[in-house]
């Protein structure tokens, strides 16, 4: 359930940013969360394989 609630929180934050018309903050938030998450997962896989 942790992933479900985390994803729900992400979506609530995105909707708040969309409604507040803060386009710059929205782009930074989306890029940092999605790209950062994918990069973190990839780094975890690489480190895991090295161990």
N, C-alpha and C positions, 0 to 999 in steps of 0.2 A: 504494500500500500504506500510505501514511501515515495516511489516513483510517481504514482498517481497523484498524490497530494502536491508534490513538487511541481509537476507539470501543470496542475490546476493553478497553483500560485503564479507560475510564469505567465499563464494566459490572463489571469486577473490583472497582473501588472501591465501586460501589453495592452489590454483594453483600456486601462486607466490612462496610459500614455496616448493612445489613439484619441480618446475623448478629450484630453487636455490640449490637443493640437500641438504637442511638443514633438515635432518631427525629428529634430536632431537627436534628442534623447531617445526616441523610439528606435532610430537606426542604430545608435550606439548600443542600446540594450539588446536588441535582437542579434546583432553581430557578435557582441561579447558573450552572450549566453549560448547561442547555437554553435558558433565557430569555436569558442572557448571550450564548450562541452565536448565537441568532437575531437579537438586537439588533445584534451585531457584524457579522453578514452583511448586514443591512439597511443599516447605516451604511456598509459597504464599497461597496454598490451605489449609494447616494446620492452618496458621494464620487467614485466612479468616473464617474458620469454628469456630475458637475460639472466634471471634468477633461476 
